């Protein structure tokens, strides 16, 4: 009786099979890597949008709920060759506060901060009112004192709508009339065009008539 011999795989067949397996595995890995990268990018985009929405809502509510005694000051401070726009809130200890205010003389500063790589961050600082009103409230503060609200900013600027002259101002000196609106121009990394947002400012009683003169020019009024 003849015995049947089972034919074994040749070296060429094994090599071809391994090559096909490697190609299939590589294709699956590439698809999975692309899917994971897209999911991570989408998650980062959603988190970024949440940051933007949170910042816009914080500014909108803060400007609309300013107490009558609050004094605004808008300036651009120069630091190591960089121009950093800032808004200073005086006599408003709880404005933009993340906890209950204990220092009733606290000053809140919303300002741009230098970031590594040439970009900027928007930060929030709370300091005590200096005894000398003319003293810069940022004097003696450190970077660690700031709470970062929005990183990776390419451009940020503020303008203030003066109801008396019906015009926009690039700065708001201390003691000026409260603006009717504040305009923020914000450009983030990855964006081609800047966002232009206008926040209405609650008027004091003596400015109520001026607030009825008309709408503030511009788009994106909030």
QUICOR-V822384 format. One record per residue. N is the residue number from 0. RES is the residue in one small letter. SS is DSSP state (H for helix, E for strand, C for the rest). Layout:
BEGIN
n:N res:RES ss:SS
n:N res:RES ss:SS
END
This chain:
BEGIN
n:0 res:x ss:C
n:1 res:x ss:C
n:2 res:x ss:C
n:3 res:x ss:C
n:4 res:x ss:C
n:5 res:x ss:C
n:6 res:x ss:C
n:7 res:x ss:C
n:8 res:x ss:C
n:9 res:x ss:C
n:10 res:x ss:H
n:11 res:x ss:H
n:12 res:x ss:H
n:13 res:x ss:H
n:14 res:x ss:H
n:15 res:x ss:H
n:16 res:x ss:H
n:17 res:x ss:H
n:18 res:x ss:H
n:19 res:x ss:H
n:20 res:x ss:H
n:21 res:x ss:H
n:22 res:x ss:H
n:23 res:x ss:H
n:24 res:x ss:H
n:25 res:x ss:H
n:26 res:x ss:H
n:27 res:x ss:H
n:28 res:x ss:H
n:29 res:x ss:H
n:30 res:x ss:H
n:31 res:x ss:H
n:32 res:x ss:H
n:33 res:x ss:H
n:34 res:x ss:H
n:35 res:x ss:H
n:36 res:x ss:H
n:37 res:x ss:H
n:38 res:x ss:H
n:39 res:x ss:H
n:40 res:x ss:H
n:41 res:x ss:H
n:42 res:x ss:H
n:43 res:x ss:H
n:44 res:x ss:H
n:45 res:x ss:H
n:46 res:x ss:H
n:47 res:x ss:H
n:48 res:x ss:H
n:49 res:x ss:H
n:50 res:x ss:H
n:51 res:x ss:H
n:52 res:x ss:H
n:53 res:x ss:H
n:54 res:x ss:H
n:55 res:x ss:H
n:56 res:x ss:H
n:57 res:x ss:H
n:58 res:x ss:H
n:59 res:x ss:H
n:60 res:x ss:H
n:61 res:x ss:H
n:62 res:x ss:H
n:63 res:x ss:H
n:64 res:x ss:C
n:65 res:x ss:C
n:66 res:x ss:C
n:67 res:x ss:C
n:68 res:x ss:C
n:69 res:x ss:C
n:70 res:x ss:E
n:71 res:x ss:E
n:72 res:x ss:E
n:73 res:x ss:E
n:74 res:x ss:E
n:75 res:x ss:E
n:76 res:x ss:E
n:77 res:x ss:E
n:78 res:x ss:E
n:79 res:x ss:C
n:80 res:x ss:C
n:81 res:x ss:E
n:82 res:x ss:E
n:83 res:x ss:E
n:84 res:x ss:E
n:85 res:x ss:E
n:86 res:x ss:E
n:87 res:x ss:E
n:88 res:x ss:E
n:89 res:x ss:E
n:90 res:x ss:C
n:91 res:x ss:C
n:92 res:x ss:C
n:93 res:x ss:C
n:94 res:x ss:C
n:95 res:x ss:C
n:96 res:x ss:C
n:97 res:x ss:C
n:98 res:x ss:C
n:99 res:x ss:C
n:100 res:x ss:C
n:101 res:x ss:C
n:102 res:x ss:C
n:103 res:x ss:C
n:104 res:x ss:C
n:105 res:x ss:E
n:106 res:x ss:E
n:107 res:x ss:E
n:108 res:x ss:E
n:109 res:x ss:E
n:110 res:x ss:E
n:111 res:x ss:E
n:112 res:x ss:E
n:113 res:x ss:E
n:114 res:x ss:C
n:115 res:x ss:C
n:116 res:x ss:C
n:117 res:x ss:C
n:118 res:x ss:C
n:119 res:x ss:E
n:120 res:x ss:E
n:121 res:x ss:E
n:122 res:x ss:E
n:123 res:x ss:E
n:124 res:x ss:E
n:125 res:x ss:E
n:126 res:x ss:E
n:127 res:x ss:E
n:128 res:x ss:C
n:129 res:x ss:C
n:130 res:x ss:C
n:131 res:x ss:C
n:132 res:x ss:C
n:133 res:x ss:C
n:134 res:x ss:C
n:135 res:x ss:C
n:136 res:x ss:C
n:137 res:x ss:C
n:138 res:x ss:C
n:139 res:x ss:C
n:140 res:x ss:C
n:141 res:x ss:C
n:142 res:x ss:H
n:143 res:x ss:H
n:144 res:x ss:H
n:145 res:x ss:C
n:146 res:x ss:E
n:147 res:x ss:E
n:148 res:x ss:E
n:149 res:x ss:E
n:150 res:x ss:E
n:151 res:x ss:E
n:152 res:x ss:E
n:153 res:x ss:E
n:154 res:x ss:E
n:155 res:x ss:E
n:156 res:x ss:E
n:157 res:x ss:E
n:158 res:x ss:E
n:159 res:x ss:E
n:160 res:x ss:E
n:161 res:x ss:E
n:162 res:x ss:C
n:163 res:x ss:C
n:164 res:x ss:C
n:165 res:x ss:C
n:166 res:x ss:E
n:167 res:x ss:E
n:168 res:x ss:E
n:169 res:x ss:C
n:170 res:x ss:C
n:171 res:x ss:E
n:172 res:x ss:C
n:173 res:x ss:C
n:174 res:x ss:C
n:175 res:x ss:C
n:176 res:x ss:C
n:177 res:x ss:C
n:178 res:x ss:C
n:179 res:x ss:C
n:180 res:x ss:E
n:181 res:x ss:E
n:182 res:x ss:E
n:183 res:x ss:E
n:184 res:x ss:E
n:185 res:x ss:E
n:186 res:x ss:E
n:187 res:x ss:E
n:188 res:x ss:C
n:189 res:x ss:C
n:190 res:x ss:C
n:191 res:x ss:C
n:192 res:x ss:C
n:193 res:x ss:C
n:194 res:x ss:E
n:195 res:x ss:E
n:196 res:x ss:E
n:197 res:x ss:E
n:198 res:x ss:E
n:199 res:x ss:E
n:200 res:x ss:C
n:201 res:x ss:C
n:202 res:x ss:C
n:203 res:x ss:C
n:204 res:x ss:H
n:205 res:x ss:H
n:206 res:x ss:H
n:207 res:x ss:C
n:208 res:x ss:C
n:209 res:x ss:H
n:210 res:x ss:H
n:211 res:x ss:H
n:212 res:x ss:C
n:213 res:x ss:C
n:214 res:x ss:C
n:215 res:x ss:C
n:216 res:x ss:C
n:217 res:x ss:C
n:218 res:x ss:C
n:219 res:x ss:C
n:220 res:x ss:E
n:221 res:x ss:C
END
